[in-house]
Amino acid sequence: MNNKFLNLIFFALLSLSHTAYAAEPPVTQLKNFLAASKAFSADFKQVLINEAGNPVQTSYGVFYLQRPGKFRWNYAKPFQQEIISTNGKVWFYDVDLEQVTIKKLDSSVGSTPALLLSGQVSLEDNFNMEEQGVDGDLQWIKLLPKKQEGSFKYVTIGLEKGRLAGMELMDNFGQLTRIYFSNILLNPPLKPTLFDFTPPKGVDVFSEEK
């Protein structure tokens, strides 16, 4: 079989793949992605936007997810920070402040949108999902909390070819957090120790667990 014929097969399959994604509703794509994603890693860019619509801080780092219930945000710039979820807890470690805050996993939805992807929260039970169309080559789905006790108004999730590519979170103070993912790996081999965390010696530890 010559290379030209192989190339034709490849591009035909690629075209069929794109058509299949386009034919599926975005909400179905999101559900399929979550069902298939036992692990996930990506570089991220996070932009905080104030009420006036102006960016006030941009952060960069690496994100890891292991379902169910484990994730890690490693912020590298401009400030070092780690957010780790394991064993029903979320650890917030601010390196510069030498401070660790511990929260229960189910009380931290507003603090880290990764909880929505962790398998600990049922999207259908907790959110109304609305398709938002295409913007910036991504298909967007808005998640509106069915209960208003949380600390955010809504979350939108952006999909590219059926995979997670971006997230936006609007909190109750009018601040919008945008997260863009790149160098995405689906179901990479992740060491279990990646989600272990022990507060370094000498840091202040505060617990908000009830």
Secondary structure, DSSP 8 states (H G I E B T S, - for coil): --HHHHHHHHHHHHHHHHHHHHHS-HHHHHHHHHHH-SEEEEEEEEEEE-TTS-EEEEEEEEEEEETTTEEEEEEEESS-EEEEEETTEEEEEETTTTEEEEEEGGG-TTT-GGGGGTTSS-HHHHEEEEEEEEETTEEEEEEEESSS-SSEEEEEEEEETTEEEEEEEEETTS-EEEEEEEEEEES----GGGG-----TT-EEEE---
